[in-house]
Amino acid sequence: MNLKSKFTPQSWPEHPELSTAEGKNKVVGFWIFLGGETVLFATLFATFLALKNKGPSGMEFTTQNLFELPLAFIMTMLLLTSSLTSVYAMYHMKNYNFKGMQAWLAITVLLGLGFLGLEIYEFTHYVHEGFTFSQSAFGSSFYTLVGTHGLHVVIGLAWIVLLMVRNAGRGLNLYNAPKYFIASLYWHFIDVVWVFIFTVVYLMGVIK
């Protein structure tokens, strides 16, 4: 079978991302990669919890007087909504609707950029207030955890945009369908990690 051959909605397989051996291998390999990513973030979460509010005697900054839940909530809503739009994009991919998939991925990118903009604003505000990476062990653990997630957001956005641009004139086929699916999986992983960050870092930090 020619992976780049043309299809119709009727001939398009129900699970195009798993319709070839190459696609299956890519998906399985990516799940293994996500296992390693999970270990990475678990380590960063454990480090943050161990160092939360730890620093010089009489340290000015704590989770209670530093974090702003409304801002973190808006960021969470943006990212969760982007996860939903990514689901819609994969729905159109499975129904061989290339334009619909690209449109929903574009919306996903815009929402992701909105999240990233607010995170940059948050970091800039904290640094302006004097809460920097080297200010305390708490600061180092916070910026490492949340900053690593932010880096993953940047990678996810670049990945989706490159897929959209590279395949804009090629359409959908069994060669690039697994690539779109894996990028969507990666984006969902980023969203799940942020839910834990919002809960453990912001919500638990403010109410405890």
Beta strands, then each sheet from edge to edge (+ up, - down):
end
